[in-house]
């Protein structure tokens, strides 16, 4: 009789021991933390151009900075801005992270002539907005905001270049006898 209650107790222990032996995984609540972007997000930026309007803040305006239009270019896994390139900034690598329904791009660029620029951009669909923080060689800090849209005409031009047949890439146009034109319809000098 004494052992009659031990058997159900042992059976219950055998059933709960495997559950207790399993590794407990911490439960983490969802957060708004930014996660690394997947390859498709980075690829969607490749060979894209963005027309942006860059606006200095009040302090930068007081130092003589003015609003201007610029082009942000993503090419060969690097980012550049036309105005910055003119001041000696080289295209630089960038980081893409998921952010809400779009993604965030960050990059740091440097120029031996001018200083450093920190770029932070939020991209959602065809729209881009962000900040530029420029640190001049003398230590002066200038802050800007920018916003704009993806340049569809540049994207279409890039697609046309890619559509060229592989055997035609790098091929020199040939003369068409008696026509005075090349095989691409471009007149040649006689």
VENNORFEN-V531081 format. One record per pair of residues at least 4 apart in sequence whose ideal C-beta (glycine too) atoms are under 7 Angstrom apart, sorted by sequence separation. I is the first residue (numbers start at 0). GAP is how many residues later the second one is. D is the distance in Angstrom with one decimal. If there is no record, write none. Layout:
[[I,GAP,D] [I,GAP,D]]
//
This chain:
[[2,4,6.6] [4,4,6.3] [5,4,6.0] [6,4,6.4] [7,4,6.3] [8,4,6.5] [9,4,6.4] [10,4,6.7] [11,4,6.4] [12,4,6.1] [15,4,6.0] [16,4,6.1] [36,4,3.9] [38,4,5.9] [39,4,6.2] [55,4,3.4] [57,4,6.4] [58,4,6.9] [60,4,5.8] [79,4,6.7] [80,4,6.8] [81,4,6.7] [82,4,7.0] [84,4,5.9] [98,4,5.5] [110,4,6.3] [135,4,4.2] [150,4,6.7] [151,4,6.2] [152,4,6.5] [153,4,6.4] [154,4,6.5] [155,4,6.6] [156,4,6.7] [157,4,6.5] [158,4,6.3] [163,4,5.2] [180,4,5.8] [181,4,4.9] [36,5,5.9] [55,5,5.1] [59,5,4.1] [73,5,5.4] [79,5,5.4] [83,5,3.8] [97,5,5.5] [98,5,4.2] [122,5,5.0] [149,5,6.8] [163,5,5.7] [175,5,5.7] [180,5,6.6] [72,6,6.9] [96,6,6.3] [109,6,5.0] [134,6,5.4] [175,6,6.9] [180,6,5.5] [181,6,5.3] [71,7,6.7] [72,7,5.1] [95,7,5.4] [96,7,5.0] [108,7,7.0] [120,7,5.5] [121,7,5.6] [174,7,6.1] [175,7,5.7] [179,7,6.3] [180,7,6.7] [107,8,6.7] [108,8,4.8] [121,8,6.0] [132,8,6.6] [133,8,4.4] [173,8,6.6] [55,9,3.9] [71,9,5.4] [95,9,5.5] [120,9,3.5] [172,9,3.6] [173,9,4.8] [55,10,6.9] [70,10,7.0] [107,10,5.4] [119,10,5.1] [132,10,5.7] [172,10,5.2] [179,10,6.7] [55,11,6.8] [69,11,5.3] [70,11,4.7] [79,11,3.9] [93,11,5.3] [94,11,5.0] [118,11,6.7] [119,11,5.1] [172,11,4.7] [54,12,4.9] [69,12,5.5] [78,12,6.4] [93,12,6.6] [106,12,4.6] [130,12,6.9] [131,12,4.2] [53,13,6.7] [69,13,4.8] [77,13,3.8] [78,13,6.4] [93,13,4.0] [105,13,6.7] [118,13,5.8] [130,13,6.7] [172,13,6.5] [174,13,6.2] [52,14,6.8] [53,14,5.4] [77,14,5.9] [92,14,6.9] [105,14,5.4] [130,14,5.6] [131,14,6.5] [67,15,6.5] [77,15,6.0] [78,15,4.5] [91,15,5.1] [116,15,5.8] [117,15,4.5] [52,16,5.7] [53,16,5.3] [76,16,6.5] [91,16,6.4] [104,16,4.5] [129,16,5.7] [91,17,4.6] [103,17,7.0] [116,17,5.1] [128,17,6.7] [50,18,7.0] [51,18,5.4] [103,18,5.5] [104,18,6.4] [128,18,3.9] [89,19,6.8] [114,19,6.4] [115,19,4.7] [127,19,6.7] [50,20,5.9] [51,20,5.6] [88,20,4.6] [101,20,6.2] [102,20,5.6] [114,20,5.0] [127,20,5.6] [49,21,6.9] [88,21,6.9] [101,21,5.0] [114,21,4.4] [48,22,5.7] [49,22,4.2] [88,22,4.5] [101,22,3.5] [113,22,6.6] [114,22,4.8] [126,22,5.9] [87,23,3.9] [98,23,6.3] [100,23,6.0] [113,23,6.6] [125,23,5.3] [48,24,5.3] [86,24,5.7] [87,24,6.0] [125,24,4.5] [83,25,6.3] [87,25,4.0] [88,25,6.9] [47,26,5.0] [86,26,6.3] [87,26,5.8] [46,27,6.9] [86,27,4.6] [45,28,6.0] [46,28,5.9] [78,28,5.0] [88,28,6.4] [44,29,4.3] [83,33,6.0] [78,40,7.0] [44,51,6.9] [41,54,5.2] [40,55,5.5] [71,56,6.9] [36,59,3.9] [36,60,5.7] [35,61,5.9] [36,61,5.6] [34,62,6.4] [40,62,5.2] [33,63,4.1] [34,63,4.8] [33,64,6.1] [33,65,5.5] [36,66,5.3] [33,70,6.3] [51,76,6.5] [64,77,5.9] [49,78,5.0] [53,78,6.8] [62,79,6.8] [59,82,4.3] [59,83,5.9] [58,84,6.9] [59,84,6.6] [55,86,6.5] [56,86,4.5] [56,87,6.9] [55,88,5.2] [54,89,6.3] [53,90,5.2] [54,90,5.4] [54,91,7.0] [53,92,4.5] [52,93,6.4] [51,94,4.4] [52,94,6.3] [51,95,6.4] [52,95,6.0] [51,96,3.4] [50,97,4.9] [49,98,5.5] [50,98,6.2] [49,99,6.9] [49,100,5.4] [50,100,5.0] [49,101,6.2] [47,102,5.9] [48,102,4.2] [48,105,3.8] [47,107,6.2] [46,111,4.7]]
//
